């Protein structure tokens, strides 16, 4: 409000001053005489004022014309002038329009249009970082890999765009299938921006694929440091990488460091079965059998697994079978379940206590009819001297039965024969878990996993029936026909009939034809 009043007051004062000045000029009798080339001009006060204003306007116009002439000469000479600035602004405006159109075309998957606009923007703009980026991406979209690589390399000259250039070259090498070069470029990109998430993920994936487990652990630590990984996820993945590094070092003959890493992996991830197995074997090799037993018991309680039982058996490799059964009781009692029942049955088969083995396996052939269960049932019936038809019935069912728990990728559901940190199919990291596949895992094509139990050899006496020296499949196995086409009696029913019927005979007195002999050591090795 005060400012408005002040402006009105100033305006009134100016008007009043001009009015008083004009009035004083009109009252003046004197004039102005101008002599020019012998001619004298007399101007009145008003005329003189008008002449002065005209003179000022002419002088101003002459100055502007002189400035225009000077600017034209400077423009011709190449100096910066208003004219050059005008043309520069026009060129910049058209360049920015071309750049914008190029990025929009790129987003719309119009590669050819994007490349055309990129070339136009490159000619009009001096900011080469943006135009080089657009040219590189447009060339990549258009399939011109050589041109894309050239412009990504140009980005390396600009400090602000260097990371983008390295990352672009890295992705280009990935598309070309040059994983080693891509990995080196990813390392350079991460050196420029250590906290860049997607580059960390790509580098970690490439290091896992290349088997650079030590480098992968460094990258994982950096990922954790930037706060992108929860602590529990980091601990688990670091244990997985440590285990893979241990396996690689063991393969190279660096046993001591491999053992240390395996023990470290187990301490950080006790539920990781392969780490527990390798750590236990490392402790056994160092003469620490009790510590190895504690490792395996802890892992068994968290995740029962056949390899844990096998490693537990290796602590006392030369113990008698009966003593091994007793030693395993406390171990198996830590986690009672199907795995414990199958392991106990296999131990009893190895000890030739077939009735107790049958009680241990119970009704698993009905509740969990896997190939391993069917094979155990066949071994029990063979050991008890059941008819060959009964044994064949179990083996026929084993061929078409589900395989049971296996290492299955949670991402692509691919089945692996052994654990590995990276899925062979989808290259997912730490995606393998010990479980039954959704489709049962499929039947063995010819019973290749189960039929080593059938060995074509003459039947030895009952006391020598279990072979501990002959390798699985050493004899010539009798081929098994398509189980779907073979009519086999229910093995459990026939066993019960043979046990209770009039034809029941002492198994020890029954000769076994030269058909097949169950290699019970093979059954034992499956779990132990």
C-alpha atoms as one frame of an Amber mdcrd trajectory, in Angstrom:
protein
   0.000   0.000   0.000   2.780   2.437   0.919   4.715   1.541  -2.224   1.656
   2.309  -4.400   1.168   5.724  -2.735   4.858   6.479  -3.256   4.675   5.651
  -6.984   1.594   7.890  -7.410   3.354  10.759  -5.626   6.452  10.442  -7.856
   4.284  10.390 -10.985   2.453  13.551  -9.906   5.750  15.324  -9.182   7.132
  14.415 -12.628   3.988  15.665 -14.377   4.063  18.858 -12.338   7.721  19.415
 -13.181   7.158  18.924 -16.919   4.193  21.289 -16.816   6.154  23.998 -15.045
   9.064  23.557 -17.440   6.849  23.851 -20.529   5.148  26.949 -19.097   8.492
  28.577 -18.357   9.706  27.769 -21.866   6.642  29.439 -23.428   7.164  32.581
 -21.355  10.784  32.902 -22.482  11.230  35.631 -25.172  14.753  34.780 -26.112
  15.456  32.188 -28.803  18.398  30.270 -30.252  20.403  31.484 -33.267  22.248
  28.909 -35.347  24.752  30.022 -38.041  25.518  27.365 -40.649  27.404  28.011
 -43.960  26.743  31.732 -43.885  23.082  31.252 -43.090  21.621  32.148 -39.735
  18.649  30.336 -38.259  16.679  31.652 -35.343  14.636  29.145 -33.351  12.134
  29.853 -30.722  12.196  28.082 -27.394   9.702  25.410 -28.439  11.390  24.931
 -31.799  14.750  24.616 -30.094  13.422  21.931 -27.763  11.956  19.987 -30.686
  15.210  20.348 -32.639  17.165  19.032 -29.677  14.926  15.979 -29.438  15.279
  15.330 -33.185  19.051  15.683 -32.932  19.171  13.181 -30.096  17.067  10.705
 -32.108  19.366  11.070 -35.127  22.458  10.554 -33.001  20.889   7.442 -31.425
  20.050   6.079 -34.884  23.587   6.741 -36.130  25.023   4.921 -33.136  22.798
   1.908 -33.806  23.807   1.844 -37.476  27.446   2.045 -36.493  26.957  -0.824
 -34.026  25.274  -2.900 -36.733  28.165  -2.290 -39.115  30.707  -3.230 -36.450
  28.698  -6.383 -35.492  28.494  -7.417 -39.145  32.249  -7.020 -39.545  32.854
  -9.023 -36.341  30.403 -11.721 -37.503  32.262 -11.962 -40.800  35.507 -12.144
 -38.839  34.099 -15.012 -36.694  33.778 -13.131 -33.430  30.800 -13.682 -31.127
  28.089 -11.180 -31.831  24.368 -10.806 -31.362  23.925 -12.236 -34.840  26.071
 -15.258 -34.038  24.258 -15.701 -30.751  20.956 -15.648 -32.587  22.044 -18.325
 -35.023  23.627 -20.301 -32.157  20.382 -20.213 -30.178  18.448 -21.324 -33.245
  20.877 -24.195 -33.853  20.730 -25.237 -30.195  16.938 -25.168 -30.222  16.786
 -27.374 -33.314  19.417 -29.696 -31.850  17.511 -30.115 -28.592  14.349 -30.835
 -30.546  16.196 -33.511 -32.541  17.694 -34.946 -29.331  14.284 -35.081 -27.667
  12.711 -36.706 -30.720  15.561 -39.223 -30.794  15.103 -40.327 -27.179  11.334
 -40.511 -27.665  11.819 -42.650 -30.786  14.217 -44.854 -28.824  11.631 -45.333
 -26.096   9.052 -46.202 -28.763  11.351 -48.899 -30.276  11.795 -46.906 -33.488
  15.465 -47.599 -33.986  15.866 -46.155 -37.479  14.130 -42.889 -36.584  16.167
 -42.620 -33.391  19.392 -43.051 -35.361  18.356 -40.350 -37.861  17.487 -37.886
 -35.108  20.716 -38.742 -33.286  22.795 -37.876 -36.360  20.932 -34.566 -36.713
  21.425 -33.722 -33.032  25.111 -34.606 -33.292  25.556 -31.994 -36.053  23.663
 -29.260 -34.212  24.722 -29.671 -30.570  28.059 -29.166 -28.893  27.152 -31.359
 -25.881  28.667 -34.558 -27.220  27.915 -36.641 -24.116  24.170 -36.664 -24.803
  24.498 -37.074 -28.551  27.065 -39.877 -28.175  24.775 -41.662 -25.721  21.807
 -41.331 -28.078  23.887 -42.502 -31.040  25.189 -45.513 -29.099  21.763 -46.582
 -27.871  20.111 -45.948 -31.238  22.801 -47.954 -33.049  22.405 -50.766 -30.516
  18.638 -50.730 -30.987  19.141 -50.785 -34.756  21.501 -53.768 -34.587  24.604
 -51.821 -35.623  26.919 -53.222 -32.955  30.127 -51.761 -34.388  28.700 -48.227
 -34.410  27.297 -48.677 -30.904  30.673 -49.815 -29.572  32.391 -46.843 -31.239
  30.105 -44.305 -29.572  30.265 -46.032 -26.189  34.043 -45.688 -26.408  33.643
 -41.967 -27.156  31.775 -41.605 -23.876  34.923 -42.718 -22.043  36.579 -39.367
 -22.882  33.992 -37.464 -20.830  34.561 -37.850 -17.091  30.856 -37.392 -16.319
  29.795 -40.001 -18.891  32.656 -42.484 -18.378  30.615 -44.803 -16.144  27.781
 -44.883 -18.690  30.280 -45.697 -21.425  31.873 -48.557 -19.477  28.461 -49.921
 -18.535  27.286 -49.698 -22.144  30.357 -51.597 -23.344  29.766 -54.187 -20.609
  26.186 -54.812 -21.745  27.364 -54.887 -25.355  29.913 -57.605 -24.521  27.249
 -59.540 -22.637  25.030 -59.509 -25.707  27.974 -60.692 -27.795  28.565 -63.595
 -25.391  32.009 -62.345 -24.312  31.547 -63.005 -20.603  35.211 -62.563 -19.605
  35.459 -59.093 -21.176  32.089 -58.170 -19.721  33.300 -59.208 -16.257  36.401
 -57.003 -16.520  34.285 -54.066 -17.695  31.859 -54.640 -14.814  34.780 -54.471
 -12.386  35.870 -51.142 -13.940  32.321 -49.797 -13.787  32.033 -50.773 -10.133
  35.349 -49.061  -9.422  33.824 -45.831 -10.813  30.548 -46.208  -8.889  30.925
 -48.813  -6.109  27.318 -48.437  -4.910  25.639 -49.054  -8.280  23.168 -51.881
  -7.618  22.582 -53.387 -11.061  26.312 -53.422 -11.830  26.946 -55.241  -8.540
  24.356 -57.857  -9.474  25.772 -58.327 -12.983  29.345 -58.609 -11.720  28.317
 -61.114  -9.036  26.503 -63.218 -11.617  29.474 -63.137 -14.004  31.923 -64.039
 -11.228  29.745 -66.963 -10.163  29.520 -68.150 -13.761  33.292 -67.909 -14.179
  34.001 -69.648 -10.869  35.698 -66.569  -9.412  34.417 -67.319  -5.932  36.880
 -65.090  -4.102  35.966 -62.131  -6.319  32.287 -62.932  -5.857  32.721 -62.797
  -2.080  34.315 -59.342  -2.375  31.441 -58.141  -4.536  28.912 -59.608  -2.111
  30.616 -57.808   0.781  30.431 -54.537  -1.147  26.748 -55.153  -1.809  26.179
 -55.673   1.905  28.183 -52.531   2.735  25.923 -50.411   0.535  22.886 -51.720
   2.417  21.284 -53.619  -0.469  21.300 -57.013   1.286  19.776 -58.015   4.627
  22.305 -59.508   7.000  20.805 -63.017   7.021  20.795 -63.166   3.213  24.382
 -61.941   3.102  25.534 -64.536   5.662  23.868 -67.390   3.758  25.239 -66.325
   0.362  28.715 -65.733   1.724  28.675 -69.256   3.168  27.614 -70.656  -0.202
  30.453 -68.808  -1.946  32.945 -69.896   0.721  31.904 -73.519   0.193  32.335
 -73.249  -3.579  35.729 -71.628  -3.069  36.661 -74.481  -0.736  35.670 -77.078
  -3.339  37.702 -75.252  -6.000  40.768 -75.076  -3.747  40.406 -78.755  -2.862
  40.344 -79.614  -6.568  43.570 -77.615  -6.994  45.215 -79.504  -4.128  45.162
 -76.648  -1.606  43.713 -78.874   1.107  44.452 -76.758   4.178  42.762 -73.594
   2.949  39.883 -75.629   1.531  39.299 -77.237   4.927  39.388 -73.858   6.688
  36.848 -72.388   4.273  34.555 -75.406   4.606  34.562 -75.093   8.397  33.919
 -71.351   8.075  31.007 -71.988   5.690  29.422 -74.452   8.109  29.746 -72.064
  11.056  27.928 -69.287   9.192  25.275 -71.565   7.617  24.768 -74.743   9.707
  21.761 -75.834   7.620  23.823 -75.927   4.418  24.227 -79.692   4.001  27.239
 -79.738   1.604  29.113 -77.355   3.924  28.455 -79.592   6.923  29.623 -82.673
   5.003  32.823 -81.025   3.798  33.522 -79.479   7.211  33.049 -82.855   8.925
  35.421 -84.575   6.520  37.946 -81.781   7.085  37.743 -82.301  10.849  38.088
 -86.072  10.439  41.186 -85.515   8.305  42.617 -83.425  11.142  41.878 -86.165
  13.658  38.889 -84.406  15.236  36.232 -87.083  14.902  34.207 -85.859  17.886
  33.992 -82.349  16.445  32.980 -83.812  13.089  30.204 -85.798  14.767  28.887
 -82.615  16.429  28.865 -80.823  13.073  26.906 -83.615  11.418  24.450 -83.995
  14.289  23.684 -80.278  14.201  23.136 -80.350  10.440  21.040 -83.557  10.618
  18.762 -81.972  13.191  18.185 -79.015  10.856  18.017 -80.912   7.548  18.228
 -84.740   7.392  20.119 -85.783   4.287  21.733 -89.034   3.044  25.132 -87.349
   2.619  25.141 -86.402   6.299  24.591 -90.035   7.250  27.316 -91.116   4.845
  29.769 -88.617   6.361  28.794 -89.781   9.868  29.595 -93.357   8.854  33.000
 -92.263   7.518  34.039 -91.106  10.994  34.532 -94.809  11.885  35.125 -96.427
   8.485  36.222 -99.856   9.742  33.644-100.492  12.461  31.487-103.658  12.248
  27.990-103.250  10.866  26.282-104.098  14.171  28.370-101.553  16.041  27.561
 -98.945  13.394  23.840 -99.546  13.944  24.276 -98.819  17.652  26.398 -95.714
  17.019  23.782 -94.316  14.633  20.874 -94.595  17.090  21.517 -91.263  18.836
  22.295 -89.621  15.505  19.045 -90.753  13.866  17.001 -89.910  16.960  17.827
 -86.206  16.498  15.348 -85.966  13.629  12.962 -88.858  13.198  11.341 -88.996
   9.798  11.354 -90.787   6.479  15.062 -90.159   5.923  15.924 -91.557   9.363
  13.752 -94.640   8.776  15.373 -95.372   5.411  18.861 -94.853   6.813  18.135
 -97.135   9.777  16.788 -99.821   7.423  19.899 -99.618   5.233  22.137 -99.955
   8.283  20.209-103.018   9.430  20.399-104.540   5.942  24.169-104.083   6.052
  24.117-105.856   9.426  21.932-108.631   7.884  19.169-107.990  10.404  16.404
-108.162   7.802  13.371-108.532  10.124  14.439-105.458  12.073  15.073-103.629
   8.792  11.477-104.398   7.745  10.209-102.991  11.033  12.368 -99.889  10.581
  11.081 -99.152   7.075   7.496 -99.766   8.209   4.818 -98.657   5.760   6.983
 -96.260   3.753   6.307 -98.333   0.640   2.720 -97.101   0.968   3.111 -93.597
   2.394   6.274 -92.599   0.523   6.827 -95.088  -2.337  10.096 -93.791  -3.787
  12.704 -95.714  -5.770  14.934 -95.875  -2.722  12.155 -97.321  -0.529  11.273
 -99.930  -3.162  14.911-100.908  -3.485  15.223-101.312   0.284  12.113-103.516
   0.294  13.610-105.635  -2.490  16.837-105.999  -0.523  14.930-107.023   2.612
  12.884-109.641   0.781  15.965-110.995  -0.972  17.804-111.166   2.337  14.894
-113.018   3.942  14.839-115.513   1.082  11.542-114.479  -0.514  10.603-115.737
  -3.962  12.202-114.086  -6.959   8.784-112.895  -8.118   8.450-110.833  -4.954
  11.867-109.258  -5.411  11.145-108.600  -9.089   7.890-106.977  -8.101   9.651
-104.485  -5.864  12.257-103.757  -8.516   9.622-103.286 -11.193   7.860-100.788
  -8.958  11.183 -99.076  -8.224  11.732 -98.375 -11.920   8.536 -96.334 -12.212
   8.446 -94.893  -8.685   9.320 -91.253  -7.948  12.955 -90.674  -7.178  12.227
 -88.860  -3.922  14.081 -85.781  -2.639  16.725 -84.364  -4.949  18.577 -81.107
  -5.488  15.915 -79.065  -7.293  16.207 -75.465  -8.485  13.469 -73.385  -6.876
  13.577 -70.990  -9.837  13.363 -73.252 -12.908  12.702 -76.656 -11.193  15.707
 -78.243 -12.914  16.981 -81.393 -11.144  20.702 -81.643 -10.350  22.660 -84.796
  -9.457  24.632 -82.858  -6.827  24.512 -79.499  -5.098  26.063 -76.461  -6.735
  25.862 -72.758  -5.967  24.692 -71.908  -9.495  21.887 -73.693 -11.323  23.143
 -75.388 -14.486  19.936 -74.516 -16.312  18.877 -70.968 -15.376  22.152 -69.839
 -13.732  20.254 -68.810 -10.612  22.428 -68.321  -7.544  21.722 -70.347  -4.378
  18.439 -71.645  -5.773  18.954 -75.376  -5.111  17.045 -77.030  -2.283  16.711
 -80.657  -1.161  13.112 -81.618  -1.854  10.919 -83.843  -3.967  10.227 -82.424
  -7.439   6.661 -81.426  -8.213   6.471 -84.088 -10.940   8.199 -86.757  -8.868
  11.411 -86.391 -10.810  10.405 -88.924 -13.439  11.185 -92.593 -13.595  14.601
 -93.910 -14.383  14.694 -94.824 -18.071  15.963 -98.326 -17.462  16.227 -98.403
 -13.725  19.840 -97.271 -13.992  19.900 -95.936 -10.457  18.145 -98.883  -8.801
  18.943-101.891 -10.908  22.609-102.169  -9.916  21.007-104.186  -7.132  20.418
-106.924  -9.726  23.691-108.716 -10.339  23.776-111.778 -12.518  25.773-114.228
 -10.450  25.351-117.525  -8.749  23.718-117.233  -5.374  26.268-117.506  -2.575
  25.369-119.041   0.737  23.205-116.904   2.951  26.058-115.820   5.140  27.990
-114.529   2.111  25.076-112.919   0.323  26.106-109.331   1.045  28.902-108.298
  -1.271  31.292-105.643   0.018  33.935-105.951  -2.658  32.116-106.322  -5.935
  31.266-102.911  -7.442  27.681-102.108  -8.268  26.767-103.458 -11.659  29.855
-105.616 -11.910  27.867-108.584 -13.151  25.616-108.680 -16.128  22.172-107.496
 -15.104  19.146-109.240 -16.467  17.131-106.677 -18.444  13.866-105.565 -16.903
  10.907-105.292 -19.187   8.583-102.290 -19.284   7.045-102.341 -15.800   3.718
-101.180 -17.179   3.550-104.252 -19.405   4.685-106.756 -16.783   2.046-108.158
 -14.492   3.681-108.469 -11.089   1.993-109.485  -7.870   1.914-107.133  -4.922
   5.301-107.801  -3.261   3.999-107.002   0.193   1.083-109.429  -0.207   3.293
-112.215  -1.521   5.760-111.697   1.277   2.995-111.982   3.855   1.647-115.123
   2.160   5.071-116.693   2.057   5.569-115.831   5.707   2.224-117.239   6.999
   1.028-119.781   4.412   1.531-123.495   4.129   4.397-123.005   1.761   6.403
-120.974   4.219   9.915-122.254   4.382  13.069-121.383   6.190  14.818-118.821
   3.944  18.171-120.166   4.965  17.268-123.544   3.438  16.055-122.133   0.128
  18.423-122.047  -2.829  18.305-118.843  -4.851  18.305-119.391  -8.625  20.961
-117.902 -10.850  18.803-114.889 -11.513  19.999-111.930  -9.514  21.615-111.165
  -6.187  20.960-107.972  -4.289  24.113-105.949  -3.702  23.219-104.644  -0.265
  26.400-102.634  -0.067  25.040-100.491  -2.896  21.897 -99.890  -0.878  23.984
 -98.954   2.105  26.075 -96.533   0.067  22.940 -94.636  -0.970  22.482 -93.409
   2.544  25.795 -93.980   4.166
